[in-house]
Amino acid sequence: MVTSYAGRLGMWLAHEQWKLEQASYDIPARRASPRQCAELAGVLQRLSDELRDYAAGLAFSGGRPPGAGSIDPDELGGRGEAE
């Protein structure tokens, strides 16, 4: 099944939503581990980079979604993990 870049971006956002939600509880309760914080920072950085590229693609294509990006659907679970 071939999924558009916009579709892959949407899947990635939905996939990572749970990490953001969990952190919204763990951080104020002081239960967030250093690893959890590092992984979340990585996810946010990658999302930021990808969304910025997507926005630029929209801007330079007359509002049409870009056709390609760096999201690999097979890697959705591994993005943003601490090295």
Distance bins in CASP14 RR format, pairs under 12 A and 6 or more apart:
PFRMAT RR
TARGET T0000
AUTHOR 0000-0000-0000
RMODE 2
METHOD distances of the structure
MODEL  1
1 7 0 0 0 0 0 1 0 0 0 0 0
1 8 0 0 0 0 0 1 0 0 0 0 0
1 11 0 0 0 0 0 1 0 0 0 0 0
1 73 0 0 0 0 1 0 0 0 0 0 0
2 8 0 0 0 0 1 0 0 0 0 0 0
2 67 0 0 0 0 0 1 0 0 0 0 0
2 68 0 0 0 0 0 1 0 0 0 0 0
2 73 0 0 0 0 1 0 0 0 0 0 0
3 9 0 0 0 0 1 0 0 0 0 0 0
3 10 0 0 0 0 1 0 0 0 0 0 0
3 11 1 0 0 1 0 0 0 0 0 0 0
3 12 0 0 0 0 0 1 0 0 0 0 0
3 67 0 0 0 0 0 1 0 0 0 0 0
3 68 0 0 0 0 0 1 0 0 0 0 0
3 69 0 0 0 0 0 1 0 0 0 0 0
3 71 0 0 0 0 1 0 0 0 0 0 0
3 72 0 0 0 0 0 1 0 0 0 0 0
3 73 1 0 0 1 0 0 0 0 0 0 0
3 74 0 0 0 0 0 1 0 0 0 0 0
3 76 0 0 0 0 0 1 0 0 0 0 0
4 10 0 0 0 0 1 0 0 0 0 0 0
4 11 0 0 0 0 0 1 0 0 0 0 0
4 54 0 0 0 0 0 1 0 0 0 0 0
4 64 0 0 0 0 0 1 0 0 0 0 0
4 65 1 0 0 1 0 0 0 0 0 0 0
4 66 0 0 0 0 1 0 0 0 0 0 0
4 67 1 0 0 1 0 0 0 0 0 0 0
4 68 0 0 0 0 1 0 0 0 0 0 0
4 69 0 0 0 0 0 1 0 0 0 0 0
4 71 0 0 0 0 0 1 0 0 0 0 0
4 73 0 0 0 0 0 1 0 0 0 0 0
5 11 0 0 0 0 0 1 0 0 0 0 0
5 12 0 0 0 0 0 1 0 0 0 0 0
5 50 0 0 0 0 1 0 0 0 0 0 0
5 51 0 0 0 0 0 1 0 0 0 0 0
5 53 0 0 0 0 1 0 0 0 0 0 0
5 54 1 0 0 1 0 0 0 0 0 0 0
5 57 0 0 0 0 1 0 0 0 0 0 0
5 58 0 0 0 0 0 1 0 0 0 0 0
5 61 0 0 0 0 0 1 0 0 0 0 0
5 64 0 0 0 0 0 1 0 0 0 0 0
5 65 1 0 0 1 0 0 0 0 0 0 0
5 66 1 0 1 0 0 0 0 0 0 0 0
5 67 1 0 1 0 0 0 0 0 0 0 0
5 68 1 0 1 0 0 0 0 0 0 0 0
5 69 1 0 1 0 0 0 0 0 0 0 0
5 70 0 0 0 0 1 0 0 0 0 0 0
5 71 1 0 0 1 0 0 0 0 0 0 0
5 72 0 0 0 0 0 1 0 0 0 0 0
5 73 0 0 0 0 0 1 0 0 0 0 0
6 12 0 0 0 0 0 1 0 0 0 0 0
6 13 0 0 0 0 0 1 0 0 0 0 0
6 50 0 0 0 0 0 1 0 0 0 0 0
6 51 0 0 0 0 0 1 0 0 0 0 0
6 53 0 0 0 0 0 1 0 0 0 0 0
6 54 1 0 0 1 0 0 0 0 0 0 0
6 55 0 0 0 0 0 1 0 0 0 0 0
6 57 0 0 0 0 0 1 0 0 0 0 0
6 58 0 0 0 0 1 0 0 0 0 0 0
6 61 0 0 0 0 0 1 0 0 0 0 0
6 63 0 0 0 0 0 1 0 0 0 0 0
6 64 0 0 0 0 1 0 0 0 0 0 0
6 65 1 0 1 0 0 0 0 0 0 0 0
6 66 1 0 0 1 0 0 0 0 0 0 0
6 67 1 0 0 1 0 0 0 0 0 0 0
6 68 0 0 0 0 0 1 0 0 0 0 0
6 69 0 0 0 0 1 0 0 0 0 0 0
6 71 0 0 0 0 1 0 0 0 0 0 0
7 13 0 0 0 0 1 0 0 0 0 0 0
7 14 0 0 0 0 1 0 0 0 0 0 0
7 15 0 0 0 0 0 1 0 0 0 0 0
7 50 0 0 0 0 0 1 0 0 0 0 0
7 54 0 0 0 0 0 1 0 0 0 0 0
7 65 0 0 0 0 1 0 0 0 0 0 0
7 66 0 0 0 0 0 1 0 0 0 0 0
7 67 0 0 0 0 0 1 0 0 0 0 0
7 69 0 0 0 0 0 1 0 0 0 0 0
7 71 0 0 0 0 1 0 0 0 0 0 0
7 73 0 0 0 0 1 0 0 0 0 0 0
7 76 0 0 0 0 0 1 0 0 0 0 0
8 14 0 0 0 0 0 1 0 0 0 0 0
8 15 0 0 0 0 0 1 0 0 0 0 0
8 50 0 0 0 0 1 0 0 0 0 0 0
8 54 0 0 0 0 0 1 0 0 0 0 0
8 65 0 0 0 0 0 1 0 0 0 0 0
8 66 0 0 0 0 0 1 0 0 0 0 0
8 67 0 0 0 0 0 1 0 0 0 0 0
8 68 0 0 0 0 1 0 0 0 0 0 0
8 69 0 0 0 0 1 0 0 0 0 0 0
8 70 0 0 0 0 1 0 0 0 0 0 0
8 71 1 0 1 0 0 0 0 0 0 0 0
8 72 0 0 0 0 1 0 0 0 0 0 0
8 73 1 0 1 0 0 0 0 0 0 0 0
8 74 0 0 0 0 0 1 0 0 0 0 0
8 75 0 0 0 0 0 1 0 0 0 0 0
8 76 0 0 0 0 1 0 0 0 0 0 0
8 79 0 0 0 0 0 1 0 0 0 0 0
9 15 0 0 0 0 0 1 0 0 0 0 0
9 16 0 0 0 0 0 1 0 0 0 0 0
9 46 0 0 0 0 0 1 0 0 0 0 0
9 47 0 0 0 0 1 0 0 0 0 0 0
9 49 0 0 0 0 0 1 0 0 0 0 0
9 50 1 0 0 1 0 0 0 0 0 0 0
9 51 1 0 0 1 0 0 0 0 0 0 0
9 52 0 0 0 0 0 1 0 0 0 0 0
9 53 0 0 0 0 1 0 0 0 0 0 0
9 54 1 0 1 0 0 0 0 0 0 0 0
9 55 0 0 0 0 0 1 0 0 0 0 0
9 57 0 0 0 0 0 1 0 0 0 0 0
9 58 0 0 0 0 0 1 0 0 0 0 0
9 65 0 0 0 0 1 0 0 0 0 0 0
9 66 0 0 0 0 1 0 0 0 0 0 0
9 67 0 0 0 0 0 1 0 0 0 0 0
9 68 0 0 0 0 0 1 0 0 0 0 0
9 69 0 0 0 0 1 0 0 0 0 0 0
9 70 0 0 0 0 0 1 0 0 0 0 0
9 71 1 0 0 1 0 0 0 0 0 0 0
9 72 0 0 0 0 0 1 0 0 0 0 0
9 73 0 0 0 0 0 1 0 0 0 0 0
9 76 0 0 0 0 0 1 0 0 0 0 0
9 79 0 0 0 0 0 1 0 0 0 0 0
10 16 0 0 0 0 1 0 0 0 0 0 0
10 17 0 0 0 0 1 0 0 0 0 0 0
10 47 0 0 0 0 0 1 0 0 0 0 0
10 50 0 0 0 0 1 0 0 0 0 0 0
10 51 0 0 0 0 0 1 0 0 0 0 0
10 54 0 0 0 0 1 0 0 0 0 0 0
10 65 0 0 0 0 0 1 0 0 0 0 0
10 71 0 0 0 0 1 0 0 0 0 0 0
10 73 0 0 0 0 0 1 0 0 0 0 0
10 76 0 0 0 0 0 1 0 0 0 0 0
11 17 0 0 0 0 0 1 0 0 0 0 0
11 50 0 0 0 0 0 1 0 0 0 0 0
11 71 0 0 0 0 1 0 0 0 0 0 0
11 72 0 0 0 0 0 1 0 0 0 0 0
11 73 1 0 0 1 0 0 0 0 0 0 0
11 74 0 0 0 0 0 1 0 0 0 0 0
11 75 0 0 0 0 0 1 0 0 0 0 0
11 76 1 0 0 1 0 0 0 0 0 0 0
11 77 0 0 0 0 0 1 0 0 0 0 0
11 79 0 0 0 0 0 1 0 0 0 0 0
12 19 0 0 0 0 0 1 0 0 0 0 0
12 43 0 0 0 0 1 0 0 0 0 0 0
12 46 0 0 0 0 1 0 0 0 0 0 0
12 47 1 0 0 1 0 0 0 0 0 0 0
12 49 0 0 0 0 0 1 0 0 0 0 0
12 50 1 0 0 1 0 0 0 0 0 0 0
12 51 0 0 0 0 0 1 0 0 0 0 0
12 54 0 0 0 0 0 1 0 0 0 0 0
12 69 0 0 0 0 0 1 0 0 0 0 0
12 70 0 0 0 0 0 1 0 0 0 0 0
12 71 1 0 1 0 0 0 0 0 0 0 0
12 72 0 0 0 0 1 0 0 0 0 0 0
12 73 0 0 0 0 1 0 0 0 0 0 0
12 74 0 0 0 0 0 1 0 0 0 0 0
12 75 0 0 0 0 1 0 0 0 0 0 0
12 76 1 0 1 0 0 0 0 0 0 0 0
12 77 0 0 0 0 1 0 0 0 0 0 0
12 78 0 0 0 0 0 1 0 0 0 0 0
12 79 1 0 0 1 0 0 0 0 0 0 0
12 80 0 0 0 0 0 1 0 0 0 0 0
13 19 0 0 0 0 0 1 0 0 0 0 0
13 20 0 0 0 0 1 0 0 0 0 0 0
13 43 0 0 0 0 0 1 0 0 0 0 0
13 44 0 0 0 0 0 1 0 0 0 0 0
13 46 0 0 0 0 0 1 0 0 0 0 0
13 47 1 0 0 1 0 0 0 0 0 0 0
13 48 0 0 0 0 0 1 0 0 0 0 0
13 50 0 0 0 0 1 0 0 0 0 0 0
13 51 0 0 0 0 1 0 0 0 0 0 0
13 54 0 0 0 0 0 1 0 0 0 0 0
13 71 0 0 0 0 0 1 0 0 0 0 0
13 76 0 0 0 0 0 1 0 0 0 0 0
13 79 0 0 0 0 0 1 0 0 0 0 0
14 20 0 0 0 0 0 1 0 0 0 0 0
14 21 0 0 0 0 0 1 0 0 0 0 0
14 47 0 0 0 0 0 1 0 0 0 0 0
14 76 0 0 0 0 1 0 0 0 0 0 0
14 77 0 0 0 0 0 1 0 0 0 0 0
15 43 0 0 0 0 1 0 0 0 0 0 0
15 46 0 0 0 0 0 1 0 0 0 0 0
15 47 0 0 0 0 0 1 0 0 0 0 0
15 71 0 0 0 0 0 1 0 0 0 0 0
15 73 0 0 0 0 1 0 0 0 0 0 0
15 75 0 0 0 0 0 1 0 0 0 0 0
15 76 1 0 1 0 0 0 0 0 0 0 0
15 77 1 0 0 1 0 0 0 0 0 0 0
15 78 0 0 0 0 1 0 0 0 0 0 0
15 79 0 0 0 0 1 0 0 0 0 0 0
15 80 0 0 0 0 0 1 0 0 0 0 0
16 22 0 0 0 0 0 1 0 0 0 0 0
16 23 0 0 0 0 0 1 0 0 0 0 0
16 39 0 0 0 0 1 0 0 0 0 0 0
16 40 0 0 0 0 1 0 0 0 0 0 0
16 42 0 0 0 0 1 0 0 0 0 0 0
16 43 1 0 1 0 0 0 0 0 0 0 0
16 44 0 0 0 0 1 0 0 0 0 0 0
16 45 0 0 0 0 0 1 0 0 0 0 0
16 46 0 0 0 0 1 0 0 0 0 0 0
16 47 1 0 0 1 0 0 0 0 0 0 0
16 48 0 0 0 0 0 1 0 0 0 0 0
16 50 0 0 0 0 0 1 0 0 0 0 0
16 51 0 0 0 0 0 1 0 0 0 0 0
16 71 0 0 0 0 0 1 0 0 0 0 0
16 75 0 0 0 0 0 1 0 0 0 0 0
16 76 0 0 0 0 1 0 0 0 0 0 0
16 77 0 0 0 0 1 0 0 0 0 0 0
16 78 0 0 0 0 1 0 0 0 0 0 0
16 79 1 0 0 1 0 0 0 0 0 0 0
16 80 0 0 0 0 1 0 0 0 0 0 0
16 81 0 0 0 0 0 1 0 0 0 0 0
17 23 0 0 0 0 0 1 0 0 0 0 0
17 24 0 0 0 0 0 1 0 0 0 0 0
17 40 0 0 0 0 0 1 0 0 0 0 0
17 43 0 0 0 0 0 1 0 0 0 0 0
17 47 0 0 0 0 0 1 0 0 0 0 0
17 76 0 0 0 0 0 1 0 0 0 0 0
18 24 0 0 0 0 0 1 0 0 0 0 0
18 25 0 0 0 0 0 1 0 0 0 0 0
18 26 0 0 0 0 0 1 0 0 0 0 0
18 40 0 0 0 0 0 1 0 0 0 0 0
18 43 0 0 0 0 0 1 0 0 0 0 0
18 77 0 0 0 0 0 1 0 0 0 0 0
19 25 0 0 0 0 0 1 0 0 0 0 0
19 26 0 0 0 0 0 1 0 0 0 0 0
19 27 0 0 0 0 0 1 0 0 0 0 0
19 32 0 0 0 0 0 1 0 0 0 0 0
19 35 0 0 0 0 0 1 0 0 0 0 0
19 36 0 0 0 0 1 0 0 0 0 0 0
19 37 0 0 0 0 0 1 0 0 0 0 0
19 38 0 0 0 0 0 1 0 0 0 0 0
19 39 1 0 0 1 0 0 0 0 0 0 0
19 40 1 0 1 0 0 0 0 0 0 0 0
19 41 0 0 0 0 0 1 0 0 0 0 0
19 42 0 0 0 0 1 0 0 0 0 0 0
19 43 1 0 1 0 0 0 0 0 0 0 0
19 44 0 0 0 0 1 0 0 0 0 0 0
19 46 0 0 0 0 0 1 0 0 0 0 0
19 47 0 0 0 0 0 1 0 0 0 0 0
19 76 0 0 0 0 0 1 0 0 0 0 0
19 77 0 0 0 0 1 0 0 0 0 0 0
19 78 0 0 0 0 0 1 0 0 0 0 0
19 79 0 0 0 0 0 1 0 0 0 0 0
19 80 0 0 0 0 1 0 0 0 0 0 0
19 81 0 0 0 0 0 1 0 0 0 0 0
20 26 0 0 0 0 0 1 0 0 0 0 0
20 27 0 0 0 0 0 1 0 0 0 0 0
20 32 0 0 0 0 0 1 0 0 0 0 0
20 36 0 0 0 0 0 1 0 0 0 0 0
20 39 0 0 0 0 0 1 0 0 0 0 0
20 40 1 0 0 1 0 0 0 0 0 0 0
20 41 0 0 0 0 0 1 0 0 0 0 0
20 42 0 0 0 0 0 1 0 0 0 0 0
20 43 1 0 0 1 0 0 0 0 0 0 0
20 44 0 0 0 0 1 0 0 0 0 0 0
20 47 0 0 0 0 1 0 0 0 0 0 0
21 27 0 0 0 0 0 1 0 0 0 0 0
21 40 0 0 0 0 0 1 0 0 0 0 0
22 28 0 0 0 0 0 1 0 0 0 0 0
22 29 0 0 0 0 0 1 0 0 0 0 0
22 31 0 0 0 0 1 0 0 0 0 0 0
22 32 0 0 0 0 1 0 0 0 0 0 0
22 33 0 0 0 0 0 1 0 0 0 0 0
22 36 1 0 0 1 0 0 0 0 0 0 0
22 37 0 0 0 0 0 1 0 0 0 0 0
22 39 0 0 0 0 0 1 0 0 0 0 0
22 40 0 0 0 0 1 0 0 0 0 0 0
22 43 0 0 0 0 0 1 0 0 0 0 0
23 29 0 0 0 0 0 1 0 0 0 0 0
23 31 0 0 0 0 1 0 0 0 0 0 0
23 32 1 0 0 1 0 0 0 0 0 0 0
23 33 0 0 0 0 0 1 0 0 0 0 0
23 35 0 0 0 0 0 1 0 0 0 0 0
23 36 1 0 0 1 0 0 0 0 0 0 0
23 37 1 0 0 1 0 0 0 0 0 0 0
23 38 0 0 0 0 0 1 0 0 0 0 0
23 39 0 0 0 0 1 0 0 0 0 0 0
23 40 1 0 1 0 0 0 0 0 0 0 0
23 41 0 0 0 0 1 0 0 0 0 0 0
23 42 0 0 0 0 0 1 0 0 0 0 0
23 43 0 0 0 0 1 0 0 0 0 0 0
23 44 0 0 0 0 1 0 0 0 0 0 0
24 31 0 0 0 0 0 1 0 0 0 0 0
24 32 0 0 0 0 1 0 0 0 0 0 0
24 36 0 0 0 0 0 1 0 0 0 0 0
24 40 0 0 0 0 0 1 0 0 0 0 0
25 31 1 0 0 1 0 0 0 0 0 0 0
25 32 0 0 0 0 1 0 0 0 0 0 0
25 36 0 0 0 0 0 1 0 0 0 0 0
26 32 1 0 1 0 0 0 0 0 0 0 0
26 33 0 0 0 0 1 0 0 0 0 0 0
26 34 0 0 0 0 0 1 0 0 0 0 0
26 35 0 0 0 0 0 1 0 0 0 0 0
26 36 1 0 0 1 0 0 0 0 0 0 0
26 37 0 0 0 0 1 0 0 0 0 0 0
26 39 0 0 0 0 0 1 0 0 0 0 0
26 40 0 0 0 0 1 0 0 0 0 0 0
27 33 0 0 0 0 0 1 0 0 0 0 0
27 34 0 0 0 0 0 1 0 0 0 0 0
27 36 0 0 0 0 1 0 0 0 0 0 0
27 37 1 0 0 1 0 0 0 0 0 0 0
27 40 0 0 0 0 1 0 0 0 0 0 0
27 41 0 0 0 0 0 1 0 0 0 0 0
30 36 0 0 0 0 0 1 0 0 0 0 0
30 37 0 0 0 0 0 1 0 0 0 0 0
31 37 0 0 0 0 0 1 0 0 0 0 0
32 38 0 0 0 0 0 1 0 0 0 0 0
32 39 0 0 0 0 0 1 0 0 0 0 0
32 40 0 0 0 0 1 0 0 0 0 0 0
32 41 0 0 0 0 0 1 0 0 0 0 0
33 39 0 0 0 0 1 0 0 0 0 0 0
33 40 0 0 0 0 0 1 0 0 0 0 0
33 82 0 0 0 0 0 1 0 0 0 0 0
34 40 0 0 0 0 0 1 0 0 0 0 0
34 41 0 0 0 0 0 1 0 0 0 0 0
34 82 0 0 0 0 1 0 0 0 0 0 0
35 41 0 0 0 0 0 1 0 0 0 0 0
35 42 0 0 0 0 0 1 0 0 0 0 0
35 80 0 0 0 0 0 1 0 0 0 0 0
35 81 0 0 0 0 1 0 0 0 0 0 0
35 82 1 0 1 0 0 0 0 0 0 0 0
35 83 0 0 0 0 0 1 0 0 0 0 0
36 42 0 0 0 0 0 1 0 0 0 0 0
36 43 0 0 0 0 0 1 0 0 0 0 0
36 80 0 0 0 0 0 1 0 0 0 0 0
36 81 0 0 0 0 0 1 0 0 0 0 0
36 82 0 0 0 0 1 0 0 0 0 0 0
37 43 0 0 0 0 0 1 0 0 0 0 0
37 44 0 0 0 0 0 1 0 0 0 0 0
37 80 0 0 0 0 0 1 0 0 0 0 0
37 82 0 0 0 0 1 0 0 0 0 0 0
38 44 0 0 0 0 0 1 0 0 0 0 0
38 45 0 0 0 0 0 1 0 0 0 0 0
38 80 0 0 0 0 1 0 0 0 0 0 0
38 81 0 0 0 0 1 0 0 0 0 0 0
38 82 1 1 0 0 0 0 0 0 0 0 0
38 83 0 0 0 0 1 0 0 0 0 0 0
39 45 0 0 0 0 0 1 0 0 0 0 0
39 46 0 0 0 0 0 1 0 0 0 0 0
39 77 0 0 0 0 0 1 0 0 0 0 0
39 78 0 0 0 0 1 0 0 0 0 0 0
39 79 0 0 0 0 1 0 0 0 0 0 0
39 80 1 0 0 1 0 0 0 0 0 0 0
39 81 1 0 1 0 0 0 0 0 0 0 0
39 82 1 0 1 0 0 0 0 0 0 0 0
39 83 0 0 0 0 0 1 0 0 0 0 0
40 46 0 0 0 0 0 1 0 0 0 0 0
40 47 0 0 0 0 0 1 0 0 0 0 0
40 79 0 0 0 0 0 1 0 0 0 0 0
40 80 0 0 0 0 1 0 0 0 0 0 0
40 81 0 0 0 0 0 1 0 0 0 0 0
40 82 0 0 0 0 1 0 0 0 0 0 0
41 47 0 0 0 0 0 1 0 0 0 0 0
41 48 0 0 0 0 0 1 0 0 0 0 0
41 80 0 0 0 0 1 0 0 0 0 0 0
41 81 0 0 0 0 0 1 0 0 0 0 0
41 82 0 0 0 0 1 0 0 0 0 0 0
41 83 0 0 0 0 0 1 0 0 0 0 0
42 48 0 0 0 0 1 0 0 0 0 0 0
42 49 0 0 0 0 1 0 0 0 0 0 0
42 50 0 0 0 0 0 1 0 0 0 0 0
42 78 0 0 0 0 0 1 0 0 0 0 0
42 79 1 0 0 1 0 0 0 0 0 0 0
42 80 1 1 0 0 0 0 0 0 0 0 0
42 81 1 0 0 1 0 0 0 0 0 0 0
42 82 1 0 0 1 0 0 0 0 0 0 0
42 83 0 0 0 0 1 0 0 0 0 0 0
43 49 0 0 0 0 0 1 0 0 0 0 0
43 50 0 0 0 0 0 1 0 0 0 0 0
43 76 0 0 0 0 0 1 0 0 0 0 0
43 77 0 0 0 0 1 0 0 0 0 0 0
43 78 0 0 0 0 1 0 0 0 0 0 0
43 79 1 0 0 1 0 0 0 0 0 0 0
43 80 1 0 1 0 0 0 0 0 0 0 0
43 81 0 0 0 0 1 0 0 0 0 0 0
43 82 0 0 0 0 0 1 0 0 0 0 0
44 50 0 0 0 0 0 1 0 0 0 0 0
44 51 0 0 0 0 0 1 0 0 0 0 0
44 79 0 0 0 0 0 1 0 0 0 0 0
44 80 0 0 0 0 1 0 0 0 0 0 0
45 51 0 0 0 0 0 1 0 0 0 0 0
45 52 0 0 0 0 0 1 0 0 0 0 0
45 79 0 0 0 0 1 0 0 0 0 0 0
45 80 1 0 0 1 0 0 0 0 0 0 0
45 81 0 0 0 0 0 1 0 0 0 0 0
45 82 0 0 0 0 0 1 0 0 0 0 0
46 52 0 0 0 0 0 1 0 0 0 0 0
46 53 0 0 0 0 0 1 0 0 0 0 0
46 70 0 0 0 0 1 0 0 0 0 0 0
46 71 0 0 0 0 1 0 0 0 0 0 0
46 72 0 0 0 0 0 1 0 0 0 0 0
46 75 0 0 0 0 0 1 0 0 0 0 0
46 76 0 0 0 0 0 1 0 0 0 0 0
46 77 0 0 0 0 0 1 0 0 0 0 0
46 78 0 0 0 0 1 0 0 0 0 0 0
46 79 1 0 1 0 0 0 0 0 0 0 0
46 80 1 0 1 0 0 0 0 0 0 0 0
46 81 0 0 0 0 0 1 0 0 0 0 0
47 53 0 0 0 0 0 1 0 0 0 0 0
47 54 0 0 0 0 0 1 0 0 0 0 0
47 70 0 0 0 0 0 1 0 0 0 0 0
47 71 0 0 0 0 0 1 0 0 0 0 0
47 76 0 0 0 0 0 1 0 0 0 0 0
47 79 0 0 0 0 1 0 0 0 0 0 0
47 80 0 0 0 0 1 0 0 0 0 0 0
48 54 0 0 0 0 0 1 0 0 0 0 0
48 55 0 0 0 0 0 1 0 0 0 0 0
48 80 0 0 0 0 0 1 0 0 0 0 0
49 55 0 0 0 0 0 1 0 0 0 0 0
49 56 0 0 0 0 0 1 0 0 0 0 0
49 69 0 0 0 0 0 1 0 0 0 0 0
49 70 0 0 0 0 1 0 0 0 0 0 0
49 71 0 0 0 0 0 1 0 0 0 0 0
49 79 0 0 0 0 0 1 0 0 0 0 0
49 80 0 0 0 0 0 1 0 0 0 0 0
50 56 0 0 0 0 0 1 0 0 0 0 0
50 57 0 0 0 0 0 1 0 0 0 0 0
50 66 0 0 0 0 0 1 0 0 0 0 0
50 68 0 0 0 0 0 1 0 0 0 0 0
50 69 1 0 0 1 0 0 0 0 0 0 0
50 70 1 0 0 1 0 0 0 0 0 0 0
50 71 1 0 0 1 0 0 0 0 0 0 0
50 72 0 0 0 0 0 1 0 0 0 0 0
50 76 0 0 0 0 0 1 0 0 0 0 0
50 79 0 0 0 0 1 0 0 0 0 0 0
50 80 0 0 0 0 0 1 0 0 0 0 0
51 57 0 0 0 0 0 1 0 0 0 0 0
51 58 0 0 0 0 0 1 0 0 0 0 0
51 66 0 0 0 0 0 1 0 0 0 0 0
51 69 0 0 0 0 0 1 0 0 0 0 0
51 71 0 0 0 0 0 1 0 0 0 0 0
52 58 0 0 0 0 0 1 0 0 0 0 0
52 59 0 0 0 0 0 1 0 0 0 0 0
52 66 0 0 0 0 0 1 0 0 0 0 0
52 69 0 0 0 0 0 1 0 0 0 0 0
52 70 0 0 0 0 0 1 0 0 0 0 0
53 59 0 0 0 0 0 1 0 0 0 0 0
53 60 0 0 0 0 0 1 0 0 0 0 0
53 65 0 0 0 0 0 1 0 0 0 0 0
53 66 1 0 0 1 0 0 0 0 0 0 0
53 67 0 0 0 0 0 1 0 0 0 0 0
53 68 0 0 0 0 1 0 0 0 0 0 0
53 69 1 0 0 1 0 0 0 0 0 0 0
53 70 1 0 0 1 0 0 0 0 0 0 0
53 71 0 0 0 0 1 0 0 0 0 0 0
54 60 0 0 0 0 0 1 0 0 0 0 0
54 61 0 0 0 0 0 1 0 0 0 0 0
54 63 0 0 0 0 0 1 0 0 0 0 0
54 64 0 0 0 0 0 1 0 0 0 0 0
54 65 1 0 0 1 0 0 0 0 0 0 0
54 66 1 0 0 1 0 0 0 0 0 0 0
54 67 0 0 0 0 1 0 0 0 0 0 0
54 68 0 0 0 0 0 1 0 0 0 0 0
54 69 1 0 0 1 0 0 0 0 0 0 0
54 70 0 0 0 0 0 1 0 0 0 0 0
54 71 0 0 0 0 1 0 0 0 0 0 0
55 61 0 0 0 0 0 1 0 0 0 0 0
55 63 0 0 0 0 0 1 0 0 0 0 0
55 65 0 0 0 0 0 1 0 0 0 0 0
55 66 0 0 0 0 1 0 0 0 0 0 0
56 62 0 0 0 0 0 1 0 0 0 0 0
56 63 0 0 0 0 0 1 0 0 0 0 0
56 65 0 0 0 0 0 1 0 0 0 0 0
56 66 0 0 0 0 1 0 0 0 0 0 0
56 69 0 0 0 0 0 1 0 0 0 0 0
57 63 0 0 0 0 1 0 0 0 0 0 0
57 64 0 0 0 0 1 0 0 0 0 0 0
57 65 1 0 0 1 0 0 0 0 0 0 0
57 66 1 0 1 0 0 0 0 0 0 0 0
57 67 0 0 0 0 1 0 0 0 0 0 0
57 68 0 0 0 0 1 0 0 0 0 0 0
57 69 0 0 0 0 1 0 0 0 0 0 0
58 64 1 0 0 1 0 0 0 0 0 0 0
58 65 1 0 0 1 0 0 0 0 0 0 0
58 66 1 0 0 1 0 0 0 0 0 0 0
58 67 0 0 0 0 0 1 0 0 0 0 0
59 65 0 0 0 0 0 1 0 0 0 0 0
59 66 0 0 0 0 1 0 0 0 0 0 0
60 66 0 0 0 0 1 0 0 0 0 0 0
60 67 0 0 0 0 0 1 0 0 0 0 0
61 67 0 0 0 0 1 0 0 0 0 0 0
61 68 0 0 0 0 0 1 0 0 0 0 0
70 79 0 0 0 0 1 0 0 0 0 0 0
71 77 0 0 0 0 0 1 0 0 0 0 0
71 78 0 0 0 0 0 1 0 0 0 0 0
71 79 0 0 0 0 1 0 0 0 0 0 0
72 78 0 0 0 0 1 0 0 0 0 0 0
72 79 0 0 0 0 1 0 0 0 0 0 0
73 79 0 0 0 0 0 1 0 0 0 0 0
75 81 0 0 0 0 0 1 0 0 0 0 0
END
